[in-house]
Structures are given as C-alpha cells and as structure tokens.
C-alpha cells in the first residue's frame, strides 16, 4: 500500500514507520520542521509540512491508500494539536478522495469498562481525567472531528503506553476500551494500527487495545 504517516518522528510514529517499511509499504512520512524520524528506509519519503494547514497536506495524501496519524498532545497539557491536525487531515483527505484514517486517542476518553475494578473505575480513571483534562479534552475534540467526517476512520484507544518490545500479541475491543487492560507497548500499538487498515469492522469506531 501507499501510506501517509503523520507524527512520524514521534515515539509511536517511528514504530509505525518500522512496521510499515518492513511490510513493504511505500510511505510518505510527514513531520513538522525541524523534526526528523530516526527511521530511514528506501521505502520512506520525508515531507515537512504544517499539519494544521490542509493546503500543505495535499501532496502528502493525494494518491495514497490510507493515512495513519500519531499526532497528539505531549506532556500534561495540550494546545489542541490533535483536534486541529486531524481536522486539517480530514479536509485534505476529502479533497483528494482518500478515505481510510487511523489515529491515536486514549482509553480514558471513552467509558471505563464495567469489568474493571472498583479502584480503577472509582479512583484511578477519575484522577487521570482530572490531572490530564486538557489532554483528554483535545483527544475528545479529535474524536468529534472524526465522527463529523465521512472518512473510514478508527480511533485507537490505548491505556498507558510503554517502551517495551512488541510482542504481536494483544487484545482489542471494537467500540470501547479493553477490560482490565492497563498497558500496551508503542510497538504493538503501531502493529495494530497497520493490521486493521483493511478491516471494515473497525471503520468509524474507536478501538481499544491492551495486553
């Protein structure tokens, strides 16, 4: 496939590049100046652009089969980058006729599974939502942009992301978060993002992922 990867220099984006290149896909890796991904491969073409300007994204998206975005808040505060970038990406996709988009959200954006413990449901998740409220507000606004679009989108909802090695073995939950799931390695999140690209069951749905 021909893939466009946004946030390619980020911690998860670099894993997406590695997996996609290893699978033989042709990739346009979009970064914001002066960022540069650590991954280099003959199948990867680097493109710098303002990810909030749809006009600058046409070249990156036109003629591609799918778009994957690792753009999201960094740190404990958010400037609204996830929602703003996703809105621009969706506009450019609509203009160029590309329909498939996979983005990264977070498990606390959606309802907490009933199977989770009383501590998780009553204390841990509310505490996280309070301390990271601007981050989750940005991601919720991003998911709202997706829902308003005509794209075949999937919003990945991982719990805490780790630097662990990918295993290729994890659980997913279409429409919500994975019950009793507390972590997932970025490498496995990237693996799943590519694995679901041609799965219609995940279109226009959030997808929980965890070990």
C-alpha positions in Angstrom: 0.0 0.0 0.0 0.9 3.7 -0.2 0.6 5.1 3.2 0.9 8.6 4.7 2.2 8.7 8.3 1.7 11.9 10.4 3.7 12.3 13.6 6.4 10.1 12.0 9.1 11.5 14.3 7.1 10.7 17.5 7.6 7.7 19.8 4.7 5.7 18.2 5.1 7.1 14.7 8.6 5.7 14.4 7.3 2.2 15.2 4.7 2.7 12.5 7.4 3.5 10.1 9.4 0.5 11.0 6.5 -1.9 10.7 5.2 -0.4 7.5 8.6 -0.4 5.8 9.3 -4.0 6.9 5.9 -5.0 5.4 6.9 -3.4 2.0 4.6 -0.5 2.1 5.6 2.8 0.4 5.4 5.6 3.0 5.3 9.4 3.0 6.4 10.4 6.5 5.1 13.9 7.4 6.9 15.8 10.1 7.0 19.3 11.4 10.2 21.2 11.0 12.8 20.7 12.2 11.8 17.2 13.3 13.2 14.1 11.6 12.4 10.5 12.3 15.1 8.2 13.4 14.0 5.5 11.0 15.5 5.5 7.5 14.5 3.1 4.7 14.3 3.3 0.9 10.5 3.0 1.1 10.2 6.1 3.3 9.9 9.6 1.7 10.2 12.5 4.2 7.9 15.5 3.8 7.8 18.6 6.1 4.5 20.4 6.4 2.3 22.5 8.7 0.0 19.7 9.9 -2.8 22.2 10.7 -2.9 23.6 7.1 -4.9 21.4 4.7 -3.4 23.0 1.7 0.1 21.8 2.8 -1.2 18.3 3.3 -2.5 17.6 -0.2 0.9 16.5 -1.6 1.3 14.1 1.3 -2.1 12.5 1.0 -3.1 12.6 -2.7 -2.7 9.2 -4.4 -2.2 7.3 -1.2 -4.3 4.3 0.1 -4.5 5.2 3.8 -3.4 7.7 6.4 -2.1 6.9 9.9 -1.6 9.7 12.5 0.4 9.6 15.7 -0.1 13.3 16.3 -1.2 14.0 19.8 -0.6 16.1 23.0 2.8 16.0 24.5 3.2 16.3 28.3 0.5 17.1 30.7 -1.0 20.0 28.8 -2.4 20.3 25.3 -2.5 23.1 22.8 -5.3 21.4 20.8 -2.9 20.0 18.3 -4.6 16.6 18.0 -8.0 18.1 17.0 -6.5 20.8 14.8 -4.3 18.5 12.9 -7.0 15.8 12.5 -9.4 18.5 11.1 -6.8 19.5 8.6 -6.0 15.9 7.6 -9.7 15.1 7.2 -10.2 18.2 4.9 -7.2 17.2 2.8 -8.4 13.6 2.6 -11.9 14.7 1.5 -10.3 16.9 -1.2 -8.1 14.1 -2.5 -10.6 11.2 -2.2 -8.6 9.2 0.4 -11.0 7.6 2.9 -9.0 5.5 5.4 -7.6 7.1 8.5 -6.3 5.6 11.8 -5.5 7.9 14.7 -4.4 7.6 18.3 -6.7 8.6 21.1 -6.7 7.2 24.7 -8.7 4.8 26.8 -9.9 7.4 29.3 -11.6 9.4 26.5 -14.3 6.7 26.5 -16.3 4.9 29.1 -14.5 2.8 31.6 -15.4 -0.9 31.2 -17.7 -2.3 33.9 -15.3 -5.3 34.3 -12.6 -3.0 35.7 -12.0 -2.9 39.4 -13.8 -0.5 41.8 -10.5 1.2 42.4 -9.9 1.7 38.6 -13.4 2.9 37.9 -13.9 5.0 41.1 -10.4 6.4 41.7 -7.7 5.8 39.1 -9.5 6.9 36.0 -11.2 9.9 37.5 -7.9 11.0 38.9 -6.3 10.7 35.4 -9.1 12.6 33.8 -8.7 15.4 36.3 -5.0 15.7 36.1 -4.8 15.4 32.3 -8.1 17.1 31.5 -6.7 19.3 28.7 -5.1 16.3 27.0 -8.2 14.3 27.1 -10.3 17.3 26.0 -8.1 17.6 22.9 -8.4 13.9 22.1 -12.2 14.0 22.7 -12.4 17.0 20.3 -10.3 15.0 17.8 -12.8 12.1 18.0 -15.6 14.5 17.4 -13.9 15.7 14.3 -13.7 12.1 13.1 -17.4 11.5 13.9 -18.4 14.5 11.8 -16.4 13.4 8.8 -17.3 11.0 6.0 -13.9 9.2 6.4 -13.5 5.5 7.2 -11.7 6.3 10.5 -10.6 4.3 13.5 -9.5 6.0 16.8 -7.2 3.7 18.7 -7.8 3.9 22.5 -4.7 2.6 24.3 -4.1 2.7 28.1 -0.7 3.7 29.4 1.9 3.4 26.6 5.3 1.8 27.3 8.6 1.4 25.6 8.5 -2.3 25.8 9.4 -4.6 22.9 6.5 -5.5 20.7 5.0 -9.0 21.1 2.4 -9.0 18.4 0.0 -10.4 21.0 -2.6 -8.1 22.5 -6.3 -7.7 23.0 -8.6 -5.3 21.1 -12.2 -4.1 21.7 -14.2 -2.6 19.0 -16.3 0.3 20.2 -14.6 0.8 23.6 -11.7 0.1 25.9 -10.2 -3.3 26.7 -11.5 -4.6 30.1 -8.8 -4.8 32.7 -6.2 -3.5 30.3 -3.6 -1.2 31.8 -0.7 -1.1 29.4 0.4 -1.6 25.8 3.8 -1.1 24.1 4.0 1.5 21.5 5.5 -1.1 19.2 2.3 -3.2 19.5 0.1 -0.2 19.1 1.8 0.6 15.8 1.5 -3.1 14.8 -2.3 -3.0 15.4 -2.7 0.3 13.5 -1.4 -1.3 10.4 -3.1 -4.7 11.0 -6.6 -3.1 11.0 -6.1 -0.9 7.9 -8.3 -3.2 5.7 -10.7 -4.3 8.4 -14.2 -2.8 7.7 -15.4 -3.9 11.2 -13.2 -1.1 12.7 -14.4 1.7 10.4 -15.9 4.7 12.1 -15.4 3.1 15.5 -13.0 3.6 18.4 -10.8 0.6 19.0 -9.5 -0.3 22.5 -6.1 -2.1 22.7 -4.2 -3.5 25.6 -2.4 -6.6 26.9 
